[in-house]
Amino acid sequence: MSVIVGYIPTREGRAALRAASGEAMLRKTKLVVVNSHRGGRDFDAEEAQRFEDELGKVQRALDEAGIEHEVRALVRGNEPAEDLVDVAEESEGELIVIGLRRRTPIGKLILGSNAQRILLEASCPVLAVKAGDTE
């Protein structure tokens, strides 16, 4: 069993990571951090290095906190929602944690496509968190 978190280096990603770390500690289970990127022209060597450096920081912080974890950087051409749902199934995920960004009044009528897809397709509960104003 494990807690799965979708992580990108943003305020929302850090909020999701904090919430997922707390859930993994409460549940006494492994935390699987998933960083998913579709790849393509926008994902060059410089961008890949930036993500790798950021994930290294995450790994060190989790090591220091004593949280059992695994960090997966996926560049498979999939949408992040697909990667998160797949990893949750592979890892016997008992919870998926995602970050949500603030939306305009019109944007509030619909969730982001990745968030909506995860909520609809995941076979386990999904916790959606927002970043606080002080982050």
N, C-alpha and C positions, 0 to 999 in steps of 0.2 A: 504494500500500500504506500501511497505517496501523495504529496500535495504538489500540484503543478502550477507554475506561475509563468505568465507571458511577460517577458522583460525587454524593454528598450530603454536607453538612457535618457529618459524624460522625467518630469515631475510625476506623471501618472505611473510610469514604470517603476520608479522608486517607491511610490505609495503601495503599489501592488506587491513589490518585493517585501516591504515591511510587513504588510498584512499576511502574506504567505509564510514568511519566516515565523511569525507569531503562531499561525495555525499549525505549522509543522512541529513547533515546540510543544504546543498544547496537546497535539495528537500523538506525540512521540513517534514521528514518522519522518521519512526522507523528504527533502525538498528538491524538486527537479525544476531548475531554472531554464526556460526555453527562450532563446533569442532567435526569431525567425525572420529571414529576409528573402524576398523573392529572387534577388540577384539582378542580373541584367546590366545594362549600360551605366546606370546610376551607382552601381555597387563596384567601385574600382578598388585597387589595392590600398589606397589611402583610407577609404571608407571602411574596408575590411579590417585594417590595422586599428582604426579608432574603435570599432566594435570589440575587437579582440582585447585591447587595452582596458576598455570598460568592463568587460566580463572578467578579466583578471582581478580587477578591484572588487567586484562582487564576490568572487571566489575567496579572496583573502578575508573579506569582511565576514563571510559565512564560516570560514575556518576559525577565525578569532572568536566568533560567537558560539562555537561548538555545535553548529547545526549540521547534521548529516545531510549532504547535498550532492547533486550532480548538475553540471552546467552543460547545456547543449546549444551550440551555435549551428543553426540549420540554414543552409542556402540551397534549397532543393527546387526552387521555382514554384513552390506552393504559396498560397495565401497563409498568413499567420494563423488564422482560425483553423485551417486544415491541419497544420503542424501541431497546434496545441491539442486538438481533439485526438489526433493520432498518438501523440506522446502519452496523453492521459490513458488511452486504451492499452498501450504497450506497458506502461508503468503501473497498471492497476490503480490509477488515480482515484482518490476519494474526494478530491476537491480541486477545481481549477480556479485560480485567482487572476483577475484581469484588472487593469486600470482603465478608467473612463475619463475622457477629457470634457471640459465644460463645452457646452454647445450654445449656439444662438437660439432665440425663441423658436425660429423655424426649425433649426436642427434638433430641437428637443422633441419634435414630433416623431423622429425616428432615431434609433440607436445607430452607431457606426456599423458598417456592414460586417466587420470582423466580430465585434461584440455580439451582434444579433445572431450571427451564424454559430458562435460558440454556445450561446444560450440555447439555441434550438437543437444543435447536434450533439452536444456533450451527453454522455450517459451517466455523468456524476453531477453533483451540485456545482454551481458556479457562483463565486463571490466577486462582485464588481465593486471596486473602490474608486473614490475620487481623490485627487491630490488636495491637500489643504491650502489655504490662502497664504500660509507662511513658508511654503516650500519653494 
